[in-house]
Amino acid sequence: MGDETGTRQLLLLHGLGATGEVWLPWAPLLERRWAGRWLAPDLAGHGWSPPLPAYTFAALARRVVDGLAPVADRLGPRDRLVVLGHSLGGVVALALAARQLGLAIEAVVGLGIKAVWSPAELDKARELAERPVTWFASRDEAARRYLRVSGLAGLFAPDHPVVDAGLRREDGRWRLAMDPAAFGVGEPRLAALLAATDVPVLLARGEHDPMVTDAQLKEFGVPVATLPGPGHNAHVEDPEAVLALLDPYH
C-alpha cells in the first residue's frame, strides 16, 4: 500500500455513548467511494475499549493512537490519515491532529461538535459521570437506554445489530457497555485545540442540530459546512452527505 503520493486512510470516531459500530452502515458506501482502508475504533470506556482512570480529550486521543499501533505496519510510508469525528469524536480528532503528536494526518472533519457549554450542562455531565452503573432486567430495556444515551433513539431500532456493541450481559442482567465516568470529560477548549494543529480542519453540522449553531462554529475562523436536513447525528441520518465532505481529501 502507498505509492508515490500515498493512500488516504479514513479514521472514523464516534460520539459520546456510541461505539465504532455506528459506522457499520457506511460500509457499502465506503466500498464504492473510499480507496483506502477505514478504521472505526471504540473510544476508551465505550464498546469493547477498556475504561480510563480519568477522562480527558488528550487521554482519549492517546488510546486511539495506541490502537493504531497494530495496523501501522500495514500503512505505506507516504500514507496519511483523514479523520472524521462526530461530537466527542470530533474533539478527539482535533486532539489527534496536535502538531506535537506528529501523526500523518491529512485533514480533520469535526461533525456536530458542541462548542458552547453552560454551567448547568457541565454540572449535569459531572452528575452523570458520578452515577453508578444501571442494570436492566432485559436486553430491550438496556437497548432503549443505550439509544437515548447515545442520541440514536429513533435512528436505530432496539434490536438493530449496531446496538449490540453498546450492551453487556452479566449474570442474566444487562447494562450499557459505556463507562459512566466518560460523561465527565468536560468542556472542549476548541480554540486551543485548533491553535495546536497545522492540519486543515472543517467543522460541520446538520441543519437541525440543536447542540451547536453555525454562528458558534464560525467563531473559530475555520471552514464551516451546514448539511441541509439532518440533526445532530448527520452521519447516521445522511451518510452520503457527510461522506461527501471528505471528497477533497481522497
C-alpha positions, 0 to 999 in steps of 0.5 A: 500500500502507498505509492508515490503520493500515498493512500488516504486512510479514513479514521472514523470516531464516534460520539459520546455513548456510541461505539465504532459500530455506528459506522457499520452502515457506511460500509457499502458506501465506503466500498464504492467511494473510499480507496483506502482502508477505514478504521472505526475504533471504540473510544476508551470506556465505550464498546469493547475499549477498556475504561480510563482512570480519568477522562480527558480529550488528550487521554482519549486521543492517546488510546486511539493512537495506541490502537493504531499501533497494530495496523501501522505496519500495514500503512505505506510510508507516504500514507496519511490519515483523514479523520472524521469525528462526530461530537466527542469524536470530533474533539478527539480528532482535533486532539489527534491532529496536535502538531506535537503528536506528529501523526500523518494526518491529512485533514480533520472533519469535526461533525456536530461538535458542541462548542458552547457549554453552560454551567448547568450542562457541565454540572449535569455531565459531572452528575452523570459521570458520578452515577453508578452503573444501571442494570436492566432486567432485559436486553430491550430495556438496556437497548432503549437506554443505550439509544437515548444515551447515545442520541440514536433513539429513533435512528436505530431500532432496539434490536438493530445489530449496531446496538449490540456493541453498546450492551453487556450481559452479566449474570442474566442482567444487562447494562450499557457497555459505556463507562459512566465516568466518560460523561465527565470529560468536560468542556472542549477548549476548541480554540486551543485545540485548533491553535495546536494543529497545522492540519486543515480542519472543517467543522460541520453540522446538520441543519437541525442540530440543536447542540451547536449553531453555525454562528458558534462554529464560525467563531473559530475562523475555520471552514464551516459546512451546514448539511441541509436536513439532518440533526445532530447525528448527520452521519447516521441520518445522511451518510452520503452527505457527510461522506461527501465532505471528505471528497477533497481529501481522497 
